[in-house]
Amino acid sequence: MQQSCWQSGNSSKCIIRNFYIYLSYLQILMHRRSKILIITQILEICLQSSAGKTKIVYQTSMNFYSIVPYLDLMTRKGLLEIIHGKRPSYKTTPKGKTTLERLRVIKEKITEEMY
């Protein structure tokens, strides 16, 4: 009878193996989102109240490195405004609200045709 790695006392090996199993599982479950979907998520997050980078990063399940180009693009295009303070935060502009409404309509039309 073979011992498990926990029983053999090699817990670090078990942790590493379980980590890679978990990582493989996540890769199967996760799918790549389109840039439009990410932009829509950011606009929705910043719609109700201003949101800092940390809130945006956590709610979009992204990292700080990958969120910066989206925030830069959206502020340049006038979809978000930066609210300066101790920590800068982002708020959806009227142009961003209009864009978000249009994206929602497109999503509804696509979803209707798929089902």
C-alpha positions as CSV (number, residue, x, y, z in Angstrom):
1,M,0.0,0.0,0.0
2,Q,1.4,3.4,-1.0
3,Q,1.6,6.2,1.5
4,S,0.2,9.7,0.6
5,C,2.7,12.5,0.6
6,W,1.1,13.8,3.8
7,Q,1.7,10.5,5.5
8,S,5.3,10.3,4.4
9,G,6.1,13.6,6.0
10,N,6.8,15.5,2.8
11,S,4.2,18.2,3.2
12,S,6.0,20.8,1.0
13,K,5.9,18.4,-1.9
14,C,2.1,17.9,-1.3
15,I,1.5,21.7,-1.2
16,I,3.4,22.2,-4.5
17,R,1.6,19.4,-6.2
18,N,-1.8,20.6,-5.0
19,F,-1.0,24.1,-6.1
20,Y,-0.3,22.9,-9.6
21,I,-3.5,20.8,-9.7
22,Y,-5.5,23.9,-8.5
23,L,-3.8,26.1,-11.1
24,S,-4.7,23.6,-13.9
25,Y,-8.3,23.6,-12.6
26,L,-8.5,27.4,-12.7
27,Q,-7.1,27.5,-16.2
28,I,-9.8,25.1,-17.4
29,L,-12.5,27.2,-15.6
30,M,-11.3,30.6,-16.7
31,H,-11.7,31.9,-20.1
32,R,-10.3,34.9,-21.7
33,R,-12.5,37.9,-21.6
34,S,-12.8,40.3,-24.5
35,K,-11.5,43.8,-24.1
36,I,-15.0,45.1,-24.5
37,L,-16.2,43.0,-21.6
38,I,-13.4,44.3,-19.4
39,I,-14.2,47.9,-20.4
40,T,-17.9,47.3,-19.6
41,Q,-17.0,45.9,-16.2
42,I,-14.8,48.9,-15.4
43,L,-17.6,51.4,-16.5
44,E,-20.1,49.6,-14.3
45,I,-17.8,49.6,-11.3
46,C,-17.1,53.3,-11.6
47,L,-20.7,54.2,-12.3
48,Q,-22.3,54.3,-8.9
49,S,-19.4,56.0,-7.1
50,S,-15.8,56.7,-7.7
51,A,-13.5,53.7,-7.4
52,G,-9.8,53.4,-6.8
53,K,-7.5,51.1,-8.6
54,T,-7.7,48.5,-5.9
55,K,-11.5,48.2,-6.1
56,I,-11.4,48.0,-9.9
57,V,-8.6,45.4,-9.8
58,Y,-10.4,43.1,-7.3
59,Q,-13.9,43.4,-8.9
60,T,-12.5,42.7,-12.4
61,S,-10.3,39.9,-11.2
62,M,-7.3,41.5,-12.9
63,N,-3.9,42.7,-11.6
64,F,-2.5,46.2,-11.3
65,Y,-0.2,45.7,-14.2
66,S,-2.9,44.7,-16.6
67,I,-5.5,47.3,-15.5
68,V,-3.4,50.4,-16.2
69,P,-3.7,50.4,-20.0
70,Y,-7.5,50.1,-19.7
71,L,-7.7,53.0,-17.3
72,D,-5.4,55.1,-19.4
73,L,-7.3,54.4,-22.6
74,M,-10.7,55.1,-21.0
75,T,-9.5,58.4,-19.5
76,R,-8.0,59.5,-22.8
77,K,-11.3,58.7,-24.6
78,G,-13.3,60.5,-22.0
79,L,-15.1,57.5,-20.6
80,L,-13.7,57.9,-17.1
81,E,-12.5,60.9,-15.2
82,I,-9.8,60.9,-12.6
83,I,-10.8,62.4,-9.2
84,H,-7.6,63.6,-7.7
85,G,-7.1,63.2,-4.0
86,K,-4.8,61.4,-1.5
87,R,-5.4,58.4,-3.8
88,P,-6.7,59.0,-7.3
89,S,-10.1,57.4,-8.1
90,Y,-12.1,57.0,-11.3
91,K,-15.7,57.9,-12.1
92,T,-17.7,57.2,-15.2
93,T,-18.4,60.3,-17.2
94,P,-21.6,61.1,-19.1
95,K,-19.9,59.8,-22.3
96,G,-19.0,56.7,-20.4
97,K,-22.6,56.2,-19.3
98,T,-23.8,56.5,-22.9
99,T,-21.2,54.0,-24.0
100,L,-22.2,51.6,-21.2
101,E,-25.8,51.8,-22.2
102,R,-24.9,51.0,-25.8
103,L,-22.8,48.1,-24.8
104,R,-25.6,46.7,-22.7
105,V,-28.0,46.9,-25.7
106,I,-25.5,45.1,-27.9
107,K,-25.0,42.4,-25.3
108,E,-28.8,41.9,-25.0
109,K,-29.2,41.6,-28.7
110,I,-26.4,39.1,-29.0
111,T,-27.7,37.1,-26.0
112,E,-31.2,37.0,-27.5
113,E,-30.0,35.5,-30.7
114,M,-27.8,32.9,-29.0
115,Y,-30.7,31.5,-26.9
